[in-house]
Amino acid sequence: MSLPLLLCLLAAFLGGPALFLAVLAKSRRLAVRLEQEGLRAQGKVISVRESPGKPSTVHYAFQPPEGPEVRGKFDEASSLASARAPGSPVEVLYLAEAPEQHTAVGMGMNQRLFLLLAGMLVCFALLGSLTVLHAYATQSG
């Protein structure tokens, strides 16, 4: 294995997970901010789109007191989403200064999911890097 190939593989095994981890961390920071500072609003289900073998997508809208109607969506297990009819209530958390930053209550990136995904990314990066370094160090020639 050449040195440029080693560096490319290390960049892929370290850089890829680092980018995904940054996106996950941003999502988690928003969820925490919504939990701590978010205002609650009563929204309503607009529609539920079901796909065989996939979670259903629930489309909703809410009206913050200080602005126009805001729409959003979230995925939910089909068994739960089938109980949601158009017009039924959805509780929403949103930021007062930025209502476009919102989520249905209970649908954000929770700490357990974040830690699970972050742990998997770290393990992938560590195992991939160690495997590449081992292959480089033990190559014959």
C-alpha positions as CSV (number, residue, x, y, z in Angstrom):
1,M,0.0,0.0,0.0
2,S,1.4,3.4,-1.0
3,L,1.5,6.4,1.4
4,P,-0.9,8.4,-0.7
5,L,-3.4,5.5,-0.6
6,L,-2.9,5.2,3.2
7,L,-3.6,8.9,3.6
8,C,-6.7,8.7,1.4
9,L,-8.1,5.8,3.3
10,L,-7.4,7.4,6.7
11,A,-9.1,10.6,5.4
12,A,-12.2,8.6,4.4
13,F,-12.4,6.6,7.6
14,L,-11.9,9.6,9.8
15,G,-13.4,12.5,7.7
16,G,-16.6,10.7,6.7
17,P,-17.7,9.8,10.3
18,A,-16.5,13.3,11.5
19,L,-18.9,15.0,9.0
20,F,-21.8,12.7,10.0
21,L,-21.1,13.4,13.6
22,A,-21.1,17.1,13.0
23,V,-24.6,16.8,11.4
24,L,-25.8,14.7,14.3
25,A,-24.5,17.1,16.9
26,K,-26.2,20.0,15.2
27,S,-29.5,18.1,15.2
28,R,-29.0,17.2,18.8
29,R,-28.2,20.8,19.8
30,L,-31.4,22.0,18.1
31,A,-33.4,19.3,19.9
32,V,-31.9,20.4,23.3
33,R,-32.6,24.0,22.6
34,L,-36.2,23.3,21.6
35,E,-36.6,21.3,24.8
36,Q,-35.1,24.0,27.0
37,E,-36.3,27.2,25.3
38,G,-39.0,26.1,23.0
39,L,-42.6,27.5,23.2
40,R,-45.5,25.0,22.9
41,A,-48.2,25.4,20.3
42,Q,-51.1,23.3,19.4
43,G,-50.9,22.2,15.7
44,K,-53.1,20.1,13.6
45,V,-52.6,17.1,11.3
46,I,-53.0,18.1,7.7
47,S,-52.4,14.6,6.2
48,V,-50.8,11.2,6.8
49,R,-49.0,9.5,4.0
50,E,-48.5,5.8,4.4
51,S,-46.0,3.8,2.4
52,P,-45.8,0.0,2.6
53,G,-42.9,-1.2,4.7
54,K,-41.9,2.3,5.7
55,P,-42.8,4.7,8.5
56,S,-45.7,7.0,7.7
57,T,-45.1,10.7,7.2
58,V,-47.4,13.0,9.2
59,H,-47.8,16.5,7.8
60,Y,-48.9,19.2,10.2
61,A,-49.3,22.9,10.6
62,F,-49.3,25.3,13.5
63,Q,-49.8,29.0,14.0
64,P,-47.4,30.8,16.3
65,P,-49.0,34.0,17.8
66,E,-46.3,36.2,16.3
67,G,-46.4,35.1,12.7
68,P,-47.8,33.1,9.8
69,E,-48.8,29.5,9.7
70,V,-45.8,27.1,9.7
71,R,-45.9,23.6,8.3
72,G,-43.8,20.6,9.1
73,K,-43.7,16.8,8.9
74,F,-42.3,13.9,10.9
75,D,-42.0,10.1,10.4
76,E,-43.9,7.8,12.7
77,A,-44.5,4.1,12.8
78,S,-47.5,3.3,10.7
79,S,-49.4,1.7,13.6
80,L,-49.3,5.0,15.5
81,A,-49.7,7.3,12.5
82,S,-52.9,5.5,11.4
83,A,-54.6,6.8,14.5
84,R,-53.9,10.4,13.4
85,A,-56.7,11.8,11.3
86,P,-56.6,15.1,9.5
87,G,-57.5,17.9,11.9
88,S,-56.3,15.9,15.0
89,P,-54.0,17.8,17.4
90,V,-50.2,17.7,17.4
91,E,-48.2,19.4,20.1
92,V,-45.3,21.4,18.6
93,L,-42.2,23.0,20.1
94,Y,-40.8,26.0,18.3
95,L,-38.3,28.8,18.9
96,A,-39.9,32.2,19.4
97,E,-37.3,34.0,17.4
98,A,-37.3,31.4,14.6
99,P,-40.6,29.5,14.3
100,E,-39.2,27.6,11.3
101,Q,-37.1,25.8,13.8
102,H,-39.7,23.4,15.2
103,T,-40.5,19.8,15.9
104,A,-43.5,17.8,17.1
105,V,-43.1,17.0,20.7
106,G,-41.2,13.7,21.2
107,M,-39.9,13.6,17.6
108,G,-36.5,15.3,18.0
109,M,-33.1,13.7,18.2
110,N,-33.1,12.3,21.7
111,Q,-30.0,11.8,23.8
112,R,-30.1,8.0,23.6
113,L,-30.3,7.9,19.8
114,F,-27.6,10.5,19.5
115,L,-25.2,8.5,21.8
116,L,-26.0,5.3,19.9
117,L,-25.3,6.8,16.5
118,A,-22.2,8.7,17.7
119,G,-20.8,5.5,19.3
120,M,-21.3,3.6,16.0
121,L,-19.6,6.3,14.0
122,V,-16.6,6.4,16.4
123,C,-16.3,2.6,16.3
124,F,-16.5,2.6,12.5
125,A,-13.8,5.3,12.4
126,L,-11.6,3.6,14.9
127,L,-11.9,0.1,13.4
128,G,-11.4,1.3,9.8
129,S,-8.4,3.4,10.7
130,L,-6.8,0.7,12.8
131,T,-7.4,-1.9,10.0
132,V,-5.8,0.4,7.4
133,L,-2.8,1.2,9.6
134,H,-2.3,-2.5,10.4
135,A,-2.4,-3.3,6.7
136,Y,0.1,-0.6,6.0
137,A,2.5,-1.6,8.8
138,T,2.4,-5.3,8.0
139,Q,2.7,-5.1,4.2
140,S,5.5,-7.1,2.7
141,G,7.8,-5.3,0.4
